[in-house]
C-alpha cells in the first residue's frame, strides 16, 4: 500500500531511495506543471474574455512592454499551446507516478518470491535407462530418463 515498504520488508534498503526519489521528483514535477497550467489557463481566459480590467497575461511580459505593441493572435496561439503543453506534462507525470508505484509493487513481490530460491552450486543431472510402456499395444519401449536437480 505504501511505496517502498516492500523493499524495506525484503531488506533491500538500497532500493528505498530510488522509489522515494522517483515519487518525490514526479510529485514535484506534477505540482510545478499544475501551477504553470493554472497560470497559463488564467492568462488565456483573460486574453479571450475581452474585459479590459483582466490582464493577467501581461504578467508574462517585461514591465515596460505595452499591450498595444503585442500581436494578439500570436499571444492567443502561444498561451493556448503552452496551456496544452503543461496539461500534457502534468498528466504524463501522474501516469509515471502510477508506473513507479506498479514497478515498486512488482519488484517487492518478485524479490520476496525469490528470497527463498535455492542458489546452491549443487546442480546435477541424473540419466538412467528405463522401460517406457506403450498404451496402444503390449510392447514396451526402451529409452533414457533424465532428471535435472537445481
TIMARNU-370803 format. One record per residue (C-alpha): residue number from 1; residue in three letters; x, y, z. Coordinates in nm, 3 decimals, padded with zeros to 5 digits. Layout:
<pt n="NUM" res="ALA" px="X" py="Y" pz="Z"/>
...
//
This chain:
<pt n="1" res="UNK" px="00.000" py="00.000" pz="00.000"/>
<pt n="2" res="UNK" px="00.286" py="00.236" pz="00.079"/>
<pt n="3" res="UNK" px="00.562" py="00.252" pz="-00.185"/>
<pt n="4" res="UNK" px="00.897" py="00.140" pz="-00.051"/>
<pt n="5" res="UNK" px="00.770" py="-00.067" pz="00.241"/>
<pt n="6" res="UNK" px="00.800" py="-00.387" pz="00.037"/>
<pt n="7" res="UNK" px="01.165" py="-00.305" pz="-00.027"/>
<pt n="8" res="UNK" px="01.217" py="-00.246" pz="00.347"/>
<pt n="9" res="UNK" px="01.041" py="-00.572" pz="00.435"/>
<pt n="10" res="UNK" px="01.267" py="-00.761" pz="00.192"/>
<pt n="11" res="UNK" px="01.571" py="-00.586" pz="00.344"/>
<pt n="12" res="UNK" px="01.667" py="-00.424" pz="00.014"/>
<pt n="13" res="UNK" px="01.741" py="-00.088" pz="00.173"/>
<pt n="14" res="UNK" px="01.932" py="00.046" pz="-00.125"/>
<pt n="15" res="UNK" px="01.613" py="00.042" pz="-00.336"/>
<pt n="16" res="UNK" px="01.422" py="00.269" pz="-00.099"/>
<pt n="17" res="UNK" px="01.591" py="00.598" pz="-00.207"/>
<pt n="18" res="UNK" px="01.520" py="00.510" pz="-00.570"/>
<pt n="19" res="UNK" px="01.147" py="00.454" pz="-00.506"/>
<pt n="20" res="UNK" px="01.106" py="00.755" pz="-00.275"/>
<pt n="21" res="UNK" px="01.318" py="00.975" pz="-00.504"/>
<pt n="22" res="UNK" px="01.105" py="00.876" pz="-00.801"/>
<pt n="23" res="UNK" px="00.786" py="00.968" pz="-00.617"/>
<pt n="24" res="UNK" px="00.926" py="01.295" pz="-00.483"/>
<pt n="25" res="UNK" px="01.063" py="01.400" pz="-00.821"/>
<pt n="26" res="UNK" px="00.742" py="01.314" pz="-01.003"/>
<pt n="27" res="UNK" px="00.533" py="01.478" pz="-00.730"/>
<pt n="28" res="UNK" px="00.733" py="01.799" pz="-00.764"/>
<pt n="29" res="UNK" px="00.709" py="01.787" pz="-01.144"/>
<pt n="30" res="UNK" px="00.333" py="01.733" pz="-01.121"/>
<pt n="31" res="UNK" px="00.294" py="02.026" pz="-00.883"/>
<pt n="32" res="UNK" px="00.509" py="02.258" pz="-01.095"/>
<pt n="33" res="UNK" px="00.333" py="02.166" pz="-01.420"/>
<pt n="34" res="UNK" px="-00.004" py="02.215" pz="-01.248"/>
<pt n="35" res="UNK" px="00.096" py="02.564" pz="-01.127"/>
<pt n="36" res="UNK" px="00.213" py="02.659" pz="-01.475"/>
<pt n="37" res="UNK" px="-00.107" py="02.516" pz="-01.624"/>
<pt n="38" res="UNK" px="-00.317" py="02.728" pz="-01.386"/>
<pt n="39" res="UNK" px="-00.118" py="03.042" pz="-01.471"/>
<pt n="40" res="UNK" px="-00.144" py="02.993" pz="-01.846"/>
<pt n="41" res="UNK" px="-00.509" py="02.890" pz="-01.826"/>
<pt n="42" res="UNK" px="-00.596" py="03.207" pz="-01.635"/>
<pt n="43" res="UNK" px="-00.392" py="03.420" pz="-01.877"/>
<pt n="44" res="UNK" px="-00.560" py="03.257" pz="-02.178"/>
<pt n="45" res="UNK" px="-00.903" py="03.308" pz="-02.021"/>
<pt n="46" res="UNK" px="-00.826" py="03.676" pz="-01.955"/>
<pt n="47" res="UNK" px="-00.695" py="03.723" pz="-02.307"/>
<pt n="48" res="UNK" px="-01.008" py="03.574" pz="-02.463"/>
<pt n="49" res="UNK" px="-01.276" py="03.744" pz="-02.249"/>
<pt n="50" res="UNK" px="-01.230" py="04.099" pz="-02.395"/>
<pt n="51" res="UNK" px="-01.266" py="04.252" pz="-02.048"/>
<pt n="52" res="UNK" px="-01.011" py="04.539" pz="-02.023"/>
<pt n="53" res="UNK" px="-00.982" py="04.503" pz="-01.644"/>
<pt n="54" res="UNK" px="-00.843" py="04.146" pz="-01.658"/>
<pt n="55" res="UNK" px="-00.484" py="04.149" pz="-01.778"/>
<pt n="56" res="UNK" px="-00.308" py="03.861" pz="-01.606"/>
<pt n="57" res="UNK" px="-00.145" py="03.771" pz="-01.938"/>
<pt n="58" res="UNK" px="00.068" py="04.085" pz="-01.914"/>
<pt n="59" res="UNK" px="00.248" py="03.929" pz="-01.614"/>
<pt n="60" res="UNK" px="00.436" py="03.708" pz="-01.860"/>
<pt n="61" res="UNK" px="00.597" py="04.008" pz="-02.030"/>
<pt n="62" res="UNK" px="00.854" py="04.258" pz="-01.901"/>
<pt n="63" res="UNK" px="00.710" py="04.555" pz="-01.705"/>
<pt n="64" res="UNK" px="00.797" py="04.801" pz="-01.981"/>
<pt n="65" res="UNK" px="00.608" py="04.604" pz="-02.252"/>
<pt n="66" res="UNK" px="00.295" py="04.773" pz="-02.383"/>
<pt n="67" res="UNK" px="-00.014" py="04.574" pz="-02.476"/>
<pt n="68" res="UNK" px="-00.062" py="04.772" pz="-02.795"/>
<pt n="69" res="UNK" px="00.280" py="04.660" pz="-02.923"/>
<pt n="70" res="UNK" px="00.200" py="04.289" pz="-02.885"/>
<pt n="71" res="UNK" px="00.040" py="04.077" pz="-03.157"/>
<pt n="72" res="UNK" px="-00.288" py="03.947" pz="-03.015"/>
<pt n="73" res="UNK" px="-00.324" py="03.644" pz="-03.244"/>
<pt n="74" res="UNK" px="00.034" py="03.538" pz="-03.161"/>
<pt n="75" res="UNK" px="-00.045" py="03.566" pz="-02.789"/>
<pt n="76" res="UNK" px="-00.363" py="03.357" pz="-02.829"/>
<pt n="77" res="UNK" px="-00.174" py="03.081" pz="-03.010"/>
<pt n="78" res="UNK" px="00.117" py="03.091" pz="-02.766"/>
<pt n="79" res="UNK" px="-00.092" py="03.084" pz="-02.449"/>
<pt n="80" res="UNK" px="-00.310" py="02.803" pz="-02.582"/>
<pt n="81" res="UNK" px="-00.007" py="02.599" pz="-02.691"/>
<pt n="82" res="UNK" px="00.165" py="02.644" pz="-02.353"/>
<pt n="83" res="UNK" px="-00.156" py="02.563" pz="-02.165"/>
<pt n="84" res="UNK" px="-00.187" py="02.239" pz="-02.363"/>
<pt n="85" res="UNK" px="00.185" py="02.166" pz="-02.312"/>
<pt n="86" res="UNK" px="00.168" py="02.194" pz="-01.934"/>
<pt n="87" res="UNK" px="-00.155" py="01.993" pz="-01.916"/>
<pt n="88" res="UNK" px="00.010" py="01.712" pz="-02.115"/>
<pt n="89" res="UNK" px="00.322" py="01.719" pz="-01.895"/>
<pt n="90" res="UNK" px="00.115" py="01.713" pz="-01.575"/>
<pt n="91" res="UNK" px="-00.086" py="01.417" pz="-01.700"/>
<pt n="92" res="UNK" px="00.231" py="01.233" pz="-01.804"/>
<pt n="93" res="UNK" px="00.380" py="01.287" pz="-01.458"/>
<pt n="94" res="UNK" px="00.070" py="01.138" pz="-01.297"/>
<pt n="95" res="UNK" px="00.086" py="00.837" pz="-01.530"/>
<pt n="96" res="UNK" px="00.456" py="00.794" pz="-01.449"/>
<pt n="97" res="UNK" px="00.377" py="00.804" pz="-01.076"/>
<pt n="98" res="UNK" px="00.132" py="00.517" pz="-01.126"/>
<pt n="99" res="UNK" px="00.404" py="00.336" pz="-01.323"/>
<pt n="100" res="UNK" px="00.663" py="00.382" pz="-01.046"/>
<pt n="101" res="UNK" px="00.408" py="00.254" pz="-00.794"/>
<pt n="102" res="UNK" px="00.339" py="-00.057" pz="-01.004"/>
<pt n="103" res="UNK" px="00.710" py="-00.122" pz="-01.062"/>
<pt n="104" res="UNK" px="00.778" py="-00.092" pz="-00.688"/>
<pt n="105" res="UNK" px="00.498" py="-00.341" pz="-00.617"/>
<pt n="106" res="UNK" px="00.619" py="-00.591" pz="-00.876"/>
<pt n="107" res="UNK" px="00.979" py="-00.553" pz="-00.758"/>
<pt n="108" res="UNK" px="00.884" py="-00.619" pz="-00.395"/>
<pt n="109" res="UNK" px="00.671" py="-00.920" pz="-00.491"/>
<pt n="110" res="UNK" px="00.937" py="-01.077" pz="-00.712"/>
<pt n="111" res="UNK" px="01.208" py="-01.008" pz="-00.455"/>
<pt n="112" res="UNK" px="01.001" py="-01.171" pz="-00.180"/>
<pt n="113" res="UNK" px="00.921" py="-01.470" pz="-00.403"/>
<pt n="114" res="UNK" px="01.285" py="-01.527" pz="-00.493"/>
<pt n="115" res="UNK" px="01.425" py="-01.474" pz="-00.143"/>
<pt n="116" res="UNK" px="01.399" py="-01.848" pz="-00.065"/>
<pt n="117" res="UNK" px="01.519" py="-01.964" pz="-00.406"/>
<pt n="118" res="UNK" px="01.796" py="-02.223" pz="-00.373"/>
<pt n="119" res="UNK" px="02.114" py="-02.095" pz="-00.537"/>
<pt n="120" res="UNK" px="02.342" py="-02.375" pz="-00.416"/>
<pt n="121" res="UNK" px="02.608" py="-02.494" pz="-00.660"/>
<pt n="122" res="UNK" px="02.463" py="-02.847" pz="-00.645"/>
<pt n="123" res="UNK" px="02.325" py="-02.864" pz="-00.998"/>
<pt n="124" res="UNK" px="02.302" py="-03.228" pz="-01.103"/>
<pt n="125" res="UNK" px="02.152" py="-03.425" pz="-01.387"/>
<pt n="126" res="UNK" px="02.067" py="-03.792" pz="-01.349"/>
<pt n="127" res="UNK" px="02.043" py="-04.007" pz="-01.662"/>
<pt n="128" res="UNK" px="01.942" py="-04.375" pz="-01.646"/>
<pt n="129" res="UNK" px="01.776" py="-04.632" pz="-01.871"/>
<pt n="130" res="UNK" px="01.408" py="-04.700" pz="-01.834"/>
<pt n="131" res="UNK" px="01.126" py="-04.907" pz="-01.979"/>
<pt n="132" res="UNK" px="00.855" py="-04.700" pz="-02.143"/>
<pt n="133" res="UNK" px="00.513" py="-04.870" pz="-02.156"/>
<pt n="134" res="UNK" px="00.314" py="-04.825" pz="-02.477"/>
<pt n="135" res="UNK" px="-00.058" py="-04.794" pz="-02.407"/>
<pt n="136" res="UNK" px="-00.165" py="-04.871" pz="-02.766"/>
<pt n="137" res="UNK" px="-00.020" py="-05.221" pz="-02.777"/>
<pt n="138" res="UNK" px="00.153" py="-05.465" pz="-02.546"/>
<pt n="139" res="UNK" px="00.508" py="-05.373" pz="-02.646"/>
<pt n="140" res="UNK" px="00.747" py="-05.196" pz="-02.414"/>
<pt n="141" res="UNK" px="00.993" py="-04.933" pz="-02.531"/>
<pt n="142" res="UNK" px="01.344" py="-04.883" pz="-02.404"/>
<pt n="143" res="UNK" px="01.474" py="-04.532" pz="-02.353"/>
<pt n="144" res="UNK" px="01.658" py="-04.291" pz="-02.129"/>
<pt n="145" res="UNK" px="01.506" py="-04.095" pz="-01.845"/>
<pt n="146" res="UNK" px="01.677" py="-03.789" pz="-01.708"/>
<pt n="147" res="UNK" px="01.615" py="-03.554" pz="-01.419"/>
<pt n="148" res="UNK" px="01.766" py="-03.211" pz="-01.364"/>
<pt n="149" res="UNK" px="01.804" py="-03.113" pz="-00.998"/>
<pt n="150" res="UNK" px="01.852" py="-02.750" pz="-00.912"/>
//
